[in-house]
């Protein structure tokens, strides 16, 4: 999974929704702005009402340097400690990968 730096930790790219865009358009825009990732949304994964966020599965079409200058990092979501991450765990569950083991 693609993660971006935010202060002293890594997180999914994301942010606010502009008044004139859908959630999917916002996710696509934020992926580029924060990570330099040009993506195509494949499907909605989950919503976390507590954190007021939606998570989408996307296919990476092109990766450029982050316009915001963030550090971008690929992580193996099935490896510890990432598989226990607050954001990654529900994404794995939504993709039916929670019990998968990396070999």
Secondary structure, 3 states (H helix, E strand, C coil): CEEEEECCEEECCCCCCCCCCCHHHHHHHHHHHHHCEEEEEEEEEEEECCCCEEEEEEEEEEECCCCCCCCEEECCCCCCCHHHCHHHHHHHHHCCCCCCCCC
